[in-house]
Amino acid sequence: MPNKVESGFTLIGLMDGTTINGFLRVEGNPLVQRYNKGTNQFIPDFEADGFPETSLPVAVLILRDTASGTVMIPQTSSIEWKYNGVELTFGSNGLCTTSGLEGVFKKIDSRPTQIGDSSYNLPAIQVLKNLVPISGYDNDRLSVSGSVEVGGNSVSFSEISKEVIIQETTGNAFSMTITDDKGFYLVNENDTLTAKCTIYKDGNEVSDYSGVTFKWEKLLGTGNVALGTARTQVVTNSDVDNVLLLRCTATLEGESISETVTITDVSDPYEVYFEITGITGNCIRTGETALVAPKARRRSDGNNATVSSWTWSIRDNTGADFILTGKSGATFNAATASISYADIKRAGMGISGSVSATI
């Protein structure tokens, strides 16, 4: 029976045939913060009086043996956290002591974390202060590396990272965040998560949602699929083909705002990864063209799988359908896609895309 997957993330290969899947699961608020230019107003404001400590973002390191599904506990003494490539140091109280980042983060060596029906004590890092002032007003990256014990040997795993989204508000008095109870990862079969929309006006959460209408959608390569119309949305494994772009649009006081999050199902047998050439990192500069080539591979052994078809869906910086140079529509079938600086410029300096594969 054919399997369908969308997008993917990095696998880490270890010795003795063990292949693990590693990711940072963010609990509490997502690693997203917005700001009003020329002010000290941040959305949400992690340092505001009364901001719940339980809502502060916490990135938890989760490693799993993809063949058995076993959660692997990294060696605490080996864990090294970095922010924008700078190694973070911590005092005996766990607070960050790195110059320029003092007190912004707190290291947690052992955080009780529920995965399926079991609880595990896993390393994590908590955000205590606003991230915009240290960001340079653009996206940042939080990363971690370390080692695990495999067959009695200590084996290092490659750096695992999570993007920190920093955005300027567009002049709209309203903004939105989407949070959930699973860090946007479905880890086991028959897993579910509940996404929740929170709306802010002039930096403060609205107190009355009775006049707000919601529309949740799955953004698929074959087109958008409508989901619920409540403030919360339940997502199950059956909704996600490896990776799902989930969008919520809220309308209130005659204005509409939207937010999109990525949900990953690591219980799927296949994943999609991207080979991108022609650029450095994910930035396209003047005169550059990125060639994006999706590949599919089995999680169990890391071997590439045969792909019978790829379907692409491209969107601009606002989330609207976008047609690349040389294409006749925003949705197309192809083995690869070329994205030029001219495309990026036309799209408002940002392009997002999803691909789906039938295996």
N, C-alpha and C positions, 0 to 999 in steps of 0.2 A: 504494500500500500504506500503511495507517495507520501513523503513528509514535506510540510511547508514550514520554512523558517524565515525570520526577518532580522537583519542586522546581527550584531554579536559583540563579544568582548574578548579580552586576552586570556589564553590558557597558559599555565606554567608547567613545564615538564620537569619532573624530578627523576632521580635514579631508581633503579629496580622496577622500571615500568610503571611507576605511580605517576599519574597525571592529576594535578589539582587545579581547581577553579578558584581564583581569588578575586575578591571584590571588597569595596568599602560600602557598607550599608549605613546610610545616614538616618538616624532616629531623631525625633523632635522636629524642629523646623528644618527644611532642606537647606543646603549650602547655597542659598540665593539671598542676595541683599540688594535693594535698590536705594537710590539717593536722589534728592532734589538738588540740582546744580546750584551752587552759590549759597547753599545752606548747610546746616549740620543735621538735617532731617534724614533719617535712614528708615527703611521699610523692609522687614520689621526692625525695630530698635532693640538690640539685644541688651543694651545697658539701661533701658528705661526703667524707672521705678515701677515695680509691680509686674515686670515681665517674668513669667513663670520659669524657674530654673529647669523644670522638666521639659520646657519647650526649646531650650537652647540646643543647637545642632550638636549631635554626637556621631562621629564616624567610627563604626565598629569594623574591625578586620575579621572577615570570615573566609576561611580556607576549607575546601571540601575535596575529597578524593572523588573524581568524577565517575569512576567505575563502580565504587561501592556506595557512594553518597555519604561516607563518613566525614564528620566535621573534624578537621585537624587543628590541634591547639599549637600555635607558634610558641617558640621559646621566648619568654618575656624579656630576658636580658639581651636578646638579639634585635629587638624591635627598634627601628630608627625612623622617626617621622621627619618629613621635610615640608616646607612651604615655599613654593616657587623655587625649588631646588636648594634652598638653604636649610641645613640641618638644624632641627630644633633641640635645644637643651632644656633641661627641667631641674628644678630644685627638689629638695626632699619632700616638699608639700605637693609636688606634681605640677606646679605652675611653671609656665614657660619663662626661661631666663635669657633667651636669645635677644641680642641687641635689636631694638626697634619693635620687638614682638613681646615684650615683657607682659605677662599676665593675660595675653590674648587667648592662649590655649592652656588646657589642663590635660596632662597625660593620665590615663586610667589603665593600670596594668591588668586589672581583672574586673570586667563589667558583666554582670549576669545578663545573658542574651537568650531570648527564646527563639528556637529554630524548630518548627514543627511542634512535636509534643515534648521536646527535651530542652533543658536549659544548660548553657555552657558559659564558662567564665572566659571572656575574650578581651584582648587588648583593644583600647579605644582612645579617642582624643575628643575633648569637648571644647567648643568655642564659647568663650566667656565675654568677649568684647566685640564691638562692631568691626567688620572686616573692610568696609569701604575705605577708611583712612589709611590702611596699610596696603591697599590694592593697587595704587596708582590709577584707580578708576577704570580698570579693565579686568578681565577674567583672570583668576589665579588658579593654582593647582596645589592640592594637598596630596602627599604621597607617603607611602610606607614600604619598608623592606625589612627583611629579617631572615629567620631560618625556622625549619620544623625538623622534628626527628622522624626519620624514615628508616626502618630496619635497623635501629640502633645507631644510625649515623645522623649527624647534624648537617642538613642540606639547606643552602641558602635559596630563597625564592626572589625572583626579580621584583623590581619596584611596581607597586600597585598604586594607581592614582585616581583621584576624583576631582573633576573641575568645579571650581567655585565661581558661581555666576554673579557678576557685578554689573548692574544695569542702571542707566540714568532714566528717571521717569520722564515721560513724554509730554508733560504738561497736563495730562489728565489727572483730576483730583483723586481718581480711584486707581487702585492697584490690587493685585491678587497674588496669593501663594497657594500652592497645593501641597498638602502633607499626607502622610499615610502611616499605617501601623506596622509596616514590614520593610521600610527603607527602600521601597519600590523594587524589591526582589521577591520572586516566588521561588522558593528553594526546593520544596518537595512536591510530589504528585498530590493532586486534590487540594492544593494550597489556595488561599484567598488573601486578598488585602482590601482595605477600605481607604479610598482616596477622599480627601476632604478639602473643600475650597474655603479659604479665609479671605475676606475683602477688607481693604483699608481705604479710608478717606482722609487725605491730608496726613498720612502717616499713622492714623489711629484706626483700630479695627472698628468696623461698623457694629452697632449694638443690636440692630433690628434687621433680620434677613427676610422678614415677611413679604417685602415688596420686591425681592430679587428673584429673577427667573434664571434657571441654570440649564445648560445644554452640554452634555458630555458626549465626546466622539472618539472613536478609534480612527487614527490617521493611518491608512493602509496604502500600500503601493497600488492597489486596485481601486482605490477610492475611499471616502470616509464612511464610517458606519456609526449611526446614531446609537447612543446608549441611554442613560437615564436623564431625568430632569430634576433630581433632588440636589441638595447641597453636597451629599456624599455619593460615592459610586463604588460598588463592589466589583473587583476584577478577579477572575479565576484563571487557572491554567488554560482553559479552553479559549479564553479571550486573547491569549498571547502566543504568537508563533515566534518564540525565542525572544524577540524584543518588540515592544508595543509603544507607539507614540500615543499618549492619551491627552486629549485637550478638553478643557472646560471653558465655556464662554458664559459669562454672567452679564445680565442686563439689569440696570437699575438707574432710576432718575433720568431715563432717556439715553444713557450711555452704555456701550458694550465694551467689556474687557475680556481678555482670554489669556490663558497660560497653558503651556504644554509640558508634560513630564514624560520621562522614559521609564518603562517598566520592563524588567528582564526576568525571563523564566529560565533558571539554570537547571530545571529538571528535564528540559528538552534534550533529545539525544544528539542533536546537531547544533552547530553555531555558525554564524557568518562572520568573517573578518574581512578587513579591507587592506589591500596593498595600494598605497597612494604614492605616486612618483611625481617629480617635477617641482615639488615645493618642500619646504622645511616645516615640520610640525603640521599644524592645520591652518596656516596663514598663507594666503595667496597675495603676492606682491606685484607691483606694476611690471608688466611684461611676462609674468609667469602664467603657466597653464598646468593645472593639476589633472593627472590621469588617475581615475578612481576605478579600481578593479576588485569587485567582491569575490570572495572565495568561501566555500563551505567545507567544513570538516567535522568529523565525528568527535564528540567529547571524550568517548571512552579511550581512544588510542591516538587522537590528534591527526589521523590520516585524512587527506582531502577526500571529499565525496564527489561523485559525479553529479553535475547540475544539469537538469534538462531545460530549465528556463530561468531568466531573471526579469523581473518587472521593476522598473524604477518609478519613483514619484518624487518630484523636485518642488521645493517651496522657497519663497524669498524670505527676507528678514522679518516680514510681518506674519509669515505663516500662510500667505496666499500662494496659489499655484504659480509656478514660474517655468518659462520655456527657455532651455539652454540654447545657445547658438547652434544652429544646424539641426535642431529637433522641431517637430511639428506640434508637439504638445508637452504638457508637464509630466504626463505618464507615457512611458515608452518601454520597449523591450530591447535590451542590448547586453553585450558581454561587459563593456566598460563605458565610462562616461568621462568626457573632457569638460573641465570647468575653467574658464579663463578669468583673468582679472577683469576683463570687460563684462563678463557675466556677473561677477561679484558686485561690480559697481552698479550695474543695472538693477540688481536685486536689493539694493540698499545696504551693501557691504556685508551681507550675510546670506548664505544658502544652506538649507538643510535638505537632506534626501533620505529616502528609505528604499531598500531593495528587498524583494522577496524571492526566494528560491524554491523550486519544486525538485525534490531529490528522490 
